[in-house]
């Protein structure tokens, strides 16, 4: 039997499938990434940080553990619920919000905005403009913005050959495809 899931971050079924098939890095990896962020951006607590597209809160939790004042937003309700539970268990004060970056209303509040593995590659030029104006406004003057990308990206001089791979995961078969189209690299599962 085959089931097709329409991919959007807001789709709960897609969110569950992403966690099941892709997984999120563990606490050790998350702590290592926060170490790198602190070094790269010269961050020190108790700065106010926004974790944009926080997913299951792995960076937000680690930042709060280290003494940062953290706000974490995402459009995926199941990820936020997981992050809230973990923050409660660990007695960490984090403000979680079901919200898009385009819906931010703060002005000059955050010393650092983190957009780790952000899915900009899936946004049109118009969406990008709507997305970044409020994010830029929420950043303090002289604040720091860290962006790492997930999703399609421009890849020069890469063969357009389509690569398909079948794998079995937990009794399910997954077909993944990687290809380049019009200079953009895509990966679908």
C-alpha positions in Angstrom: 0.0 0.0 0.0 1.3 3.4 -0.8 0.4 6.6 0.9 1.2 10.1 -0.3 1.8 12.9 2.2 1.6 16.5 1.2 4.8 18.1 2.6 4.4 21.2 4.7 5.9 21.9 8.1 2.4 22.5 9.4 1.2 19.0 8.4 1.3 16.9 11.6 1.5 13.6 9.5 4.6 15.1 7.7 6.1 16.2 11.0 5.8 12.7 12.4 7.2 11.0 9.3 10.2 13.4 9.3 11.0 12.5 12.9 10.6 8.8 12.1 12.7 8.7 9.0 15.2 11.6 9.3 15.5 12.0 13.1 17.0 14.9 15.0 20.5 14.9 16.4 21.0 13.9 20.0 21.9 16.1 23.0 25.6 15.6 22.6 25.6 16.8 19.0 23.3 19.7 20.0 25.7 20.7 22.8 28.6 20.6 20.4 26.7 22.8 17.9 26.0 25.3 20.7 29.7 25.3 21.6 30.5 26.2 18.0 27.9 28.9 18.0 29.2 30.5 21.2 32.8 30.5 19.7 31.8 31.7 16.2 29.5 34.5 17.5 31.3 35.3 20.7 28.0 34.7 22.7 27.8 34.7 26.5 24.8 34.3 28.8 22.5 35.8 29.8 21.9 37.2 26.3 18.4 37.1 24.8 18.2 34.5 22.0 15.5 33.6 19.5 15.6 30.0 18.2 13.7 30.4 14.9 12.3 27.1 13.6 13.4 25.4 16.8 11.9 22.0 15.9 12.1 19.8 19.1 14.0 22.5 20.9 17.4 20.9 21.0 19.3 24.2 20.7 16.8 26.1 22.8 17.1 23.6 25.7 20.9 23.7 25.5 21.1 27.5 25.4 18.7 27.7 28.4 20.8 25.2 30.3 23.7 27.5 29.8 21.9 30.6 31.1 20.6 32.3 28.0 17.1 33.9 27.9 15.5 31.8 25.1 12.4 32.3 23.0 11.8 29.4 20.6 9.3 29.4 17.7 8.2 26.8 15.2 5.2 26.0 13.0 5.2 22.4 14.0 2.9 21.9 17.0 4.1 18.3 17.8 7.7 19.5 17.9 6.8 22.3 20.2 4.9 20.0 22.5 7.9 17.7 22.7 10.2 20.7 23.5 7.9 22.1 26.2 7.7 18.7 27.9 11.5 18.4 27.9 11.9 22.0 29.2 9.5 21.2 32.0 11.3 18.0 32.9 14.6 19.8 33.0 13.1 22.9 34.8 14.2 25.2 32.1 12.5 28.6 31.4 11.9 28.9 27.7 9.2 30.8 26.0 7.8 28.5 23.2 5.5 29.9 20.5 3.6 28.3 17.6 4.6 31.0 15.2 6.3 31.7 11.8 9.3 34.1 11.6 7.1 36.3 9.4 4.7 36.8 12.3 7.3 38.2 14.8 6.3 41.5 16.2 9.2 42.4 18.5 11.6 45.3 17.6 15.2 45.3 18.7 14.8 42.6 21.3 17.2 39.7 20.5 21.0 39.8 20.8 21.1 36.7 18.7 18.7 35.0 16.3 19.5 31.4 15.4 18.0 29.8 12.3 19.6 26.4 12.3 18.9 24.1 9.3 16.3 26.6 8.2 14.3 25.6 5.1 14.7 28.7 3.0 15.3 26.6 -0.1 11.6 25.9 -0.1 10.5 29.5 0.0 9.7 31.8 -3.0 11.4 35.2 -3.3 8.2 36.9 -2.0 8.0 34.5 1.0 11.7 35.2 1.8 11.1 39.0 1.9 8.0 38.6 4.1 9.9 36.2 6.3 13.1 38.2 6.9 11.7 41.7 7.4 10.2 40.9 10.9 13.2 38.8 11.8 15.6 41.6 11.0 13.4 44.0 13.0 13.4 41.6 16.0 17.2 41.7 16.1 18.9 44.3 18.3 21.2 46.8 16.6 24.6 45.0 16.4 22.9 41.7 17.1 24.0 38.5 15.5 22.1 36.3 13.1 23.2 32.7 12.4 21.7 30.9 9.5 22.4 27.3 8.3 20.3 26.0 5.4 18.3 22.9 4.7 16.5 22.1 1.5 17.2 22.8 -2.1 20.3 24.9 -2.8 22.1 26.2 -5.8 24.9 23.8 -6.8 27.1 24.9 -9.7 28.7 22.4 -12.0 27.0 19.3 -10.6 25.8 16.5 -12.8 22.0 16.5 -13.3 22.0 12.7 -13.1 19.1 11.5 -10.9 20.2 9.1 -8.1 17.6 6.7 -6.6 18.1 4.6 -3.5 15.7 2.2 -1.8 16.2 1.5 2.0 14.2 -0.4 4.6 13.6 1.3 7.9 11.5 -0.4 10.5 9.7 -2.6 8.1 8.9 0.3 5.7 10.5 0.8 2.3 11.7 4.3 1.5 12.7 5.6 -1.9 15.0 8.6 -1.9 15.9 10.6 -4.9 18.7 13.2 -5.3 18.9 15.3 -8.4 19.8 18.7 -9.8 17.3 20.8 -11.7 18.0 24.3 -13.0 21.1 24.6 -10.8 19.2 23.5 -7.6 19.9 20.3 -5.8 16.8 18.4 -4.6 16.5 15.5 -2.3 13.1 13.7 -1.8 12.1 10.7 0.2 
